[in-house]
């Protein structure tokens, strides 16, 4: 099977922007040329990847949802091979981000590119590569040396991991379009915390606690609904059923389908993104990258705000 990497890049753009026309504009090609690329990719893999309707993009097929988890890695591997052939950069730092965030956070790639440029100003021979990683594999991948730093949502309790606090997470509720709260702009966080809320028992507390509002009420008072989720797409699929709710960073709500609705949380306590690295790994370039991640995480939140509320200059209540 021969995969056209240009077609793979086009597929990623369509899934992130959820629109053929906008993806074509971003890539600088015509809509018909983009459609041909997608059809060429589907012919290469042997199955349809994108559902289509009269408006164009209607979602991913089951095969497409599986393929999208690996598509970025194909591009990263190709870039790494090209970099190795040209001899630069000398070192590449591997940043693990939760799988699937690019689908709902369309401005993430731009923020990552800015982070890499800033790092190369300080360390010209060092590059940075983002590795989409399934939720349960974030810490194991770090400890195994598969990645160098993990972007996550709380401090690690492992003695083998050093945590650095980054910028604040602006948490919002996420509900299905048929949920009674779907038409509310914001609710009190204590009211939201009383609702049935999904969680993954496979994940460490530092990943789950901010998103099951463990800092709002005792967990024994919560109605938690266990699910098996390895990425943000799995979470979204469960919320689409309309019964349970969840909490997510505002930065991950910039590209929601109409079937999902964001709800502001009034009175939610502060929480922060964290960077995890292996204890004792104090390479200067890695420490610089973590310092820059403070601005990086702040920028994805600010970008989400400007994307969602272009006429507002501050956080909505």
Sine and cosine of phi, psi and omega as CSV:
sin_phi,cos_phi,sin_psi,cos_psi,sin_omega,cos_omega
0.00,0.00,0.85,-0.53,0.04,-1.00
-0.98,-0.19,0.87,-0.49,0.01,-1.00
-0.98,-0.21,0.78,-0.63,0.08,-1.00
-0.99,0.14,0.91,-0.41,-0.07,-1.00
-0.91,0.41,-0.48,0.88,0.08,-1.00
-0.90,0.44,-0.62,0.78,0.04,-1.00
-0.93,0.37,-0.61,0.79,0.05,-1.00
-0.89,0.47,-0.71,0.71,0.03,-1.00
-0.87,0.49,-0.64,0.77,0.01,-1.00
-0.92,0.40,-0.66,0.75,0.05,-1.00
-0.86,0.51,-0.70,0.72,0.01,-1.00
-0.88,0.47,-0.68,0.74,-0.01,-1.00
-0.88,0.47,-0.67,0.74,0.01,-1.00
-0.90,0.43,-0.68,0.73,-0.03,-1.00
-0.93,0.36,-0.55,0.83,-0.01,-1.00
-0.96,0.26,-0.62,0.79,-0.05,-1.00
-1.00,-0.08,-0.23,0.97,0.06,-1.00
0.84,0.55,0.56,0.83,-0.06,-1.00
-0.28,-0.96,0.80,-0.60,-0.02,-1.00
-0.92,0.40,-0.68,0.73,-0.04,-1.00
-0.89,0.45,-0.74,0.67,-0.01,-1.00
-0.91,0.42,-0.61,0.79,0.03,-1.00
-0.90,0.43,-0.65,0.76,0.03,-1.00
-0.89,0.46,-0.67,0.74,0.04,-1.00
-0.88,0.47,-0.68,0.74,-0.01,-1.00
-0.90,0.44,-0.62,0.78,-0.04,-1.00
-0.99,0.10,-0.20,0.98,0.01,-1.00
0.97,0.26,0.54,0.84,0.03,-1.00
-0.78,-0.62,0.20,-0.98,0.06,-1.00
-0.97,0.23,0.34,-0.94,0.02,-1.00
-0.89,0.45,-0.60,0.80,0.00,-1.00
-0.92,0.38,-0.61,0.79,0.04,-1.00
-0.91,0.41,-0.63,0.77,0.04,-1.00
-0.90,0.44,-0.69,0.72,0.02,-1.00
-0.86,0.51,-0.65,0.76,0.03,-1.00
-0.90,0.44,-0.62,0.79,0.04,-1.00
-0.88,0.47,-0.71,0.71,-0.02,-1.00
-0.90,0.44,-0.68,0.74,0.02,-1.00
-0.90,0.44,-0.60,0.80,0.04,-1.00
-0.90,0.43,-0.64,0.77,0.03,-1.00
-0.92,0.40,-0.70,0.72,0.01,-1.00
-0.89,0.46,-0.59,0.80,0.04,-1.00
-0.92,0.40,-0.59,0.81,-0.02,-1.00
-0.93,0.36,-0.65,0.76,-0.02,-1.00
-1.00,0.08,-0.31,0.95,0.10,-0.99
1.00,0.01,0.10,0.99,0.00,-1.00
-0.57,-0.82,0.45,-0.89,0.11,-0.99
-0.91,0.41,0.63,-0.78,0.00,-1.00
-0.93,-0.36,-0.46,0.89,-0.09,-1.00
-0.84,-0.54,0.75,-0.66,0.14,-0.99
-0.98,0.19,0.66,-0.75,-0.03,-1.00
-0.83,-0.56,0.52,-0.85,0.15,-0.99
-0.70,-0.71,-0.21,-0.98,-0.05,-1.00
-0.90,0.44,-0.40,0.92,0.01,-1.00
-1.00,0.05,-0.15,0.99,-0.01,-1.00
0.91,-0.42,-0.96,-0.27,-0.06,-1.00
-0.97,0.23,0.81,-0.59,0.02,-1.00
-0.85,-0.52,0.04,1.00,0.01,-1.00
0.76,-0.65,-0.06,-1.00,0.01,-1.00
-0.98,-0.18,0.58,-0.81,0.17,-0.99
-0.95,0.30,0.22,-0.98,0.09,-1.00
-0.81,0.58,-0.64,0.77,0.05,-1.00
-0.91,0.42,-0.63,0.78,0.02,-1.00
-0.90,0.44,-0.63,0.78,0.02,-1.00
-0.91,0.42,-0.55,0.84,0.06,-1.00
-0.96,0.28,-0.67,0.74,-0.06,-1.00
-0.91,0.41,-0.58,0.81,-0.07,-1.00
-0.90,0.43,-0.38,0.92,0.03,-1.00
-0.95,0.31,-0.40,0.92,-0.07,-1.00
-0.94,-0.33,-0.30,0.95,-0.07,-1.00
-0.84,0.54,-0.72,0.70,0.02,-1.00
-0.87,0.50,-0.56,0.83,-0.01,-1.00
-0.91,0.41,-0.55,0.84,0.07,-1.00
-0.87,0.49,-0.71,0.70,0.00,-1.00
-0.92,0.40,-0.64,0.76,0.01,-1.00
-0.90,0.44,-0.65,0.76,0.00,-1.00
-0.90,0.43,-0.65,0.76,0.02,-1.00
-0.90,0.43,-0.67,0.74,0.01,-1.00
-0.91,0.41,-0.64,0.77,0.02,-1.00
-0.89,0.45,-0.64,0.77,0.04,-1.00
-0.90,0.43,-0.66,0.75,0.03,-1.00
-0.90,0.44,-0.68,0.73,0.01,-1.00
-0.88,0.47,-0.68,0.73,0.01,-1.00
-0.88,0.47,-0.62,0.79,-0.02,-1.00
-0.93,0.37,-0.58,0.81,-0.03,-1.00
-1.00,0.05,-0.25,0.97,0.08,-1.00
1.00,0.03,0.17,0.99,0.02,-1.00
-0.56,-0.83,0.57,-0.82,-0.06,1.00
-0.97,0.23,0.23,-0.97,-0.01,-1.00
-0.94,0.33,-0.59,0.81,-0.06,-1.00
-0.74,-0.67,0.61,-0.79,0.07,-1.00
-0.83,-0.56,0.84,-0.55,0.09,-1.00
-1.00,0.04,0.72,-0.70,-0.06,-1.00
-0.97,-0.26,0.90,-0.44,-0.03,-1.00
-0.98,-0.19,0.89,-0.46,0.04,-1.00
-1.00,0.08,0.80,-0.60,0.12,-0.99
-0.84,-0.55,0.54,-0.84,-0.02,-1.00
-0.83,0.56,0.72,-0.69,-0.05,-1.00
-0.86,0.51,0.65,-0.76,0.10,-0.99
1.00,-0.07,-0.12,0.99,-0.09,-1.00
-0.92,0.40,-0.48,0.88,-0.01,-1.00
-0.90,0.43,-0.43,0.90,-0.01,-1.00
-0.93,0.37,-0.57,0.82,-0.04,-1.00
-0.96,-0.29,-0.15,0.99,0.02,-1.00
-0.84,-0.54,0.98,0.19,-0.14,-0.99
-0.90,0.43,-0.30,0.95,-0.02,-1.00
-1.00,-0.03,-0.01,1.00,0.00,-1.00
-0.86,0.51,-0.72,0.69,-0.01,-1.00
-0.85,0.53,-0.64,0.77,0.02,-1.00
-0.89,0.45,-0.67,0.74,0.01,-1.00
-0.91,0.41,-0.62,0.79,0.04,-1.00
-0.90,0.43,-0.63,0.77,0.03,-1.00
-0.90,0.44,-0.63,0.77,0.05,-1.00
-0.90,0.43,-0.65,0.76,0.05,-1.00
-0.87,0.50,-0.69,0.72,-0.02,-1.00
-0.91,0.42,-0.66,0.75,0.02,-1.00
-0.88,0.47,-0.68,0.73,0.01,-1.00
-0.90,0.43,-0.64,0.77,0.02,-1.00
-0.90,0.43,-0.65,0.76,-0.04,-1.00
-0.94,0.33,-0.36,0.93,0.13,-0.99
-0.91,0.42,-0.65,0.76,-0.01,-1.00
-0.99,0.12,-0.57,0.82,-0.04,-1.00
-0.71,-0.70,1.00,0.08,-0.12,-0.99
-0.86,0.51,-0.42,0.91,-0.06,-1.00
-1.00,-0.07,0.17,0.99,-0.08,-1.00
-0.88,-0.48,0.75,-0.66,0.10,-1.00
-0.93,-0.36,0.11,-0.99,0.03,-1.00
-0.71,-0.70,0.67,-0.74,-0.03,-1.00
-0.80,-0.60,0.77,-0.64,0.04,-1.00
-1.00,0.02,0.73,-0.68,-0.03,-1.00
-0.89,-0.45,0.94,-0.35,0.07,-1.00
-0.94,0.35,0.84,-0.54,-0.15,-0.99
-0.77,-0.64,0.72,-0.70,0.04,-1.00
-0.86,0.51,0.59,-0.81,-0.05,-1.00
-0.72,0.69,-0.79,0.61,-0.09,-1.00
-0.93,0.38,-0.24,0.97,-0.08,-1.00
-0.99,-0.13,0.00,1.00,-0.09,-1.00
-0.87,0.50,-0.83,0.56,0.00,-1.00
-0.94,0.33,-0.70,0.71,0.06,-1.00
-0.84,0.55,-0.64,0.77,0.01,-1.00
-0.90,0.43,-0.61,0.79,0.04,-1.00
-0.91,0.42,-0.77,0.64,-0.06,-1.00
-0.92,0.38,-0.47,0.88,0.02,-1.00
-0.99,0.17,-0.14,0.99,-0.01,-1.00
0.99,0.10,0.18,0.98,0.01,-1.00
-0.96,0.27,-0.45,0.89,0.09,-1.00
-0.72,-0.69,0.28,-0.96,-0.06,-1.00
-0.97,-0.24,-0.45,0.90,-0.02,-1.00
-0.48,-0.88,0.59,-0.81,-0.03,-1.00
-0.88,-0.47,0.78,-0.63,0.14,-0.99
-1.00,0.00,0.88,-0.48,-0.05,-1.00
-0.54,-0.84,-0.30,-0.96,-0.30,-0.95
-0.86,-0.51,0.19,0.98,0.02,-1.00
-0.14,-0.99,0.23,-0.97,0.01,-1.00
-0.95,0.32,0.54,-0.84,0.01,-1.00
-1.00,0.09,0.56,-0.83,0.07,-1.00
-1.00,-0.05,-0.04,1.00,-0.03,-1.00
-0.98,0.21,0.73,-0.68,0.06,-1.00
-0.93,0.37,-0.24,0.97,-0.01,-1.00
-1.00,-0.02,0.03,1.00,-0.05,-1.00
-0.83,-0.56,0.72,-0.69,0.11,-0.99
-0.97,-0.23,0.79,-0.61,-0.05,-1.00
-0.96,-0.28,0.66,-0.75,0.09,-1.00
-0.84,-0.54,0.81,-0.58,0.01,-1.00
-0.97,0.25,0.71,-0.70,-0.02,-1.00
-0.95,-0.32,-0.69,-0.73,-0.04,-1.00
-1.00,0.03,0.15,-0.99,-0.07,-1.00
-0.96,0.27,0.61,-0.79,0.12,-0.99
-1.00,0.02,0.80,-0.60,0.12,-0.99
-1.00,-0.07,0.97,-0.23,-0.08,-1.00
-1.00,0.05,0.64,-0.77,0.06,-1.00
-0.72,-0.69,0.33,-0.95,0.09,-1.00
-0.99,0.11,0.44,-0.90,0.06,-1.00
-0.75,-0.66,0.82,-0.57,-0.04,-1.00
-0.71,-0.70,0.32,-0.95,0.10,-0.99
-0.97,0.26,0.37,-0.93,-0.07,-1.00
-0.90,0.43,-0.33,0.94,0.01,-1.00
-1.00,-0.09,0.00,1.00,-0.01,-1.00
-0.96,0.30,0.55,-0.84,0.00,-1.00
-0.84,0.54,-0.43,0.90,-0.01,-1.00
-1.00,0.04,-0.03,1.00,-0.11,-0.99
-0.88,0.47,-0.41,0.91,-0.05,-1.00
-0.98,-0.18,0.13,0.99,0.04,-1.00
-0.99,-0.14,0.66,-0.75,0.01,-1.00
-0.96,0.27,-0.59,0.81,-0.02,-1.00
-0.34,-0.94,0.44,-0.90,0.05,-1.00
-0.67,-0.74,0.32,-0.95,0.11,-0.99
-0.91,0.42,0.66,-0.75,-0.07,-1.00
-0.89,0.46,-0.55,0.84,0.00,-1.00
-0.93,0.37,-0.55,0.84,0.08,-1.00
-0.91,0.41,-0.69,0.72,-0.01,-1.00
-0.91,0.41,-0.59,0.81,-0.05,-1.00
-0.92,0.38,-0.27,0.96,0.01,-1.00
-0.99,0.12,-0.17,0.99,-0.06,-1.00
-0.99,0.16,0.42,-0.91,0.12,-0.99
-0.86,0.51,0.80,-0.60,-0.16,-0.99
-0.79,-0.61,0.74,-0.67,-0.04,-1.00
-0.98,0.22,0.49,-0.87,0.13,-0.99
-0.44,-0.90,0.36,-0.93,0.02,-1.00
-0.95,-0.32,0.92,-0.39,0.00,-1.00
-0.93,0.38,-0.20,0.98,-0.01,-1.00
-0.98,0.20,-0.27,0.96,-0.14,-0.99
-1.00,-0.10,0.53,-0.85,0.08,-1.00
-0.89,0.45,0.38,-0.93,-0.03,-1.00
-0.84,0.55,-0.61,0.79,-0.08,-1.00
-0.90,0.43,-0.42,0.91,0.05,-1.00
-0.99,0.13,-0.58,0.81,-0.16,-0.99
-1.00,-0.04,-0.62,0.79,-0.18,-0.98
-0.82,0.57,-0.66,0.75,0.02,-1.00
-0.89,0.46,-0.41,0.91,-0.15,-0.99
-0.96,-0.27,0.05,1.00,0.22,-0.98
-0.88,-0.47,0.27,0.96,0.08,-1.00
0.82,0.57,0.72,0.70,0.03,-1.00
-0.92,0.40,-0.29,0.96,0.02,-1.00
-1.00,-0.08,0.12,0.99,-0.02,-1.00
-0.95,-0.30,-0.64,0.77,0.02,-1.00
-0.50,-0.86,0.38,-0.93,0.03,-1.00
-0.86,0.52,0.63,-0.77,-0.05,-1.00
-0.90,0.44,-0.45,0.89,0.03,-1.00
-0.92,0.39,-0.28,0.96,0.06,-1.00
-1.00,-0.04,-0.07,1.00,-0.07,-1.00
-1.00,0.04,0.45,-0.89,0.15,-0.99
-0.97,-0.23,0.99,-0.11,-0.08,-1.00
-0.98,-0.22,0.72,-0.69,-0.04,-1.00
-0.92,-0.39,0.94,-0.34,-0.07,-1.00
-0.95,0.31,0.65,-0.76,0.13,-0.99
-0.67,-0.74,0.27,-0.96,0.12,-0.99
-0.97,-0.23,0.93,-0.36,-0.07,-1.00
-0.74,-0.67,0.82,-0.57,0.04,-1.00
-0.96,-0.29,-0.12,0.99,0.01,-1.00
-0.36,-0.93,0.10,-1.00,-0.07,-1.00
-0.92,0.39,-0.46,0.89,0.02,-1.00
-0.90,0.44,-0.61,0.79,0.01,-1.00
-0.90,0.43,-0.64,0.77,0.03,-1.00
-0.89,0.45,-0.73,0.68,-0.04,-1.00
-0.88,0.47,-0.65,0.76,-0.01,-1.00
-0.88,0.48,-0.61,0.79,0.00,-1.00
-0.94,0.33,-0.65,0.76,0.00,-1.00
-0.91,0.42,-0.51,0.86,0.00,-1.00
-0.87,0.50,-0.37,0.93,0.02,-1.00
-0.92,0.38,-0.37,0.93,0.14,-0.99
1.00,-0.03,-0.04,1.00,-0.06,-1.00
-1.00,-0.09,-0.76,0.65,-0.04,-1.00
-1.00,-0.08,0.16,-0.99,0.03,-1.00
-0.77,-0.64,0.15,-0.99,0.13,-0.99
-0.50,-0.86,0.08,-1.00,0.05,-1.00
-0.85,-0.52,0.67,-0.74,-0.04,-1.00
-0.65,-0.76,0.31,-0.95,0.16,-0.99
-0.92,0.38,0.62,-0.78,0.06,-1.00
-0.81,0.58,-0.58,0.82,-0.05,-1.00
-0.88,0.48,-0.33,0.94,-0.02,-1.00
-0.99,-0.15,0.31,0.95,-0.02,-1.00
-0.87,-0.49,0.34,0.94,-0.07,-1.00
-0.98,0.19,-0.18,0.98,-0.08,-1.00
-0.64,-0.76,0.69,0.72,-0.06,-1.00
-0.96,0.28,0.61,-0.79,0.15,-0.99
-0.95,0.32,0.32,-0.95,-0.03,-1.00
-0.89,0.45,-0.30,0.95,0.01,-1.00
-0.97,0.25,-0.18,0.98,0.03,-1.00
-0.88,-0.47,0.64,-0.77,-0.02,-1.00
-0.79,-0.62,0.65,-0.76,0.04,-1.00
-1.00,0.00,0.66,-0.75,0.02,-1.00
-0.78,-0.63,0.83,-0.55,0.06,-1.00
-0.91,0.42,0.53,-0.85,-0.01,-1.00
-0.90,-0.43,0.93,-0.37,-0.04,-1.00
-0.99,0.13,0.81,-0.59,0.05,-1.00
1.00,0.09,0.24,0.97,0.01,-1.00
-0.94,0.35,0.71,-0.70,0.00,-1.00
-0.92,0.40,0.29,-0.96,0.05,-1.00
-0.95,0.31,0.60,-0.80,0.17,-0.99
-0.57,-0.82,0.25,-0.97,-0.20,-0.98
-0.69,-0.73,0.57,-0.82,0.22,-0.98
-0.90,0.43,0.45,-0.89,0.07,-1.00
-0.71,-0.70,0.48,-0.87,0.16,-0.99
-0.94,-0.33,0.77,-0.64,0.05,-1.00
-0.95,-0.32,0.69,-0.72,0.14,-0.99
-0.71,-0.71,0.29,-0.96,0.05,-1.00
-0.92,0.39,0.72,-0.69,0.03,-1.00
-0.85,0.52,0.75,-0.67,-0.01,-1.00
1.00,-0.05,-0.19,0.98,0.05,-1.00
-1.00,0.06,1.00,-0.02,-0.10,-0.99
-0.91,-0.40,0.58,0.82,0.06,-1.00
-0.85,0.53,0.72,-0.70,-0.05,-1.00
-0.82,0.58,-0.66,0.75,-0.02,-1.00
-0.91,0.42,-0.60,0.80,0.01,-1.00
-0.92,0.40,-0.69,0.73,0.01,-1.00
-0.91,0.42,-0.61,0.79,0.07,-1.00
-0.89,0.45,-0.69,0.72,0.00,-1.00
-0.87,0.50,-0.65,0.76,-0.01,-1.00
-0.92,0.38,-0.64,0.77,0.09,-1.00
-0.86,0.51,-0.67,0.75,-0.01,-1.00
-0.94,0.35,-0.41,0.91,0.00,-1.00
-0.93,0.37,-0.32,0.95,0.12,-0.99
-0.88,0.47,-0.74,0.67,0.05,-1.00
-0.93,0.36,-0.58,0.82,-0.01,-1.00
-0.88,0.47,-0.76,0.65,-0.02,-1.00
-0.93,0.37,-0.56,0.83,0.07,-1.00
-0.92,0.40,-0.59,0.81,-0.05,-1.00
-0.94,0.33,-0.57,0.82,0.00,-1.00
-0.94,0.34,-0.49,0.87,0.09,-1.00
-0.95,0.32,-0.72,0.69,0.00,-1.00
-0.90,0.44,-0.62,0.79,0.04,-1.00
-0.90,0.44,-0.64,0.76,0.03,-1.00
-0.90,0.44,-0.65,0.76,0.02,-1.00
-0.88,0.47,-0.71,0.71,-0.02,-1.00
-0.94,0.34,-0.51,0.86,0.02,-1.00
-0.95,0.32,-0.64,0.76,-0.07,-1.00
-1.00,0.07,-0.57,0.82,-0.08,-1.00
-0.78,-0.63,0.94,0.35,-0.13,-0.99
-0.87,0.49,-0.37,0.93,-0.03,-1.00
-0.99,-0.16,0.03,1.00,-0.03,-1.00
-0.96,-0.28,0.58,-0.81,0.02,-1.00
-0.95,-0.32,0.04,1.00,-0.01,-1.00
-0.58,-0.82,0.18,-0.98,-0.04,-1.00
-0.90,0.44,0.74,-0.67,0.04,-1.00
-0.93,0.37,0.52,-0.86,-0.01,-1.00
-0.93,0.37,0.00,0.00,0.00,0.00
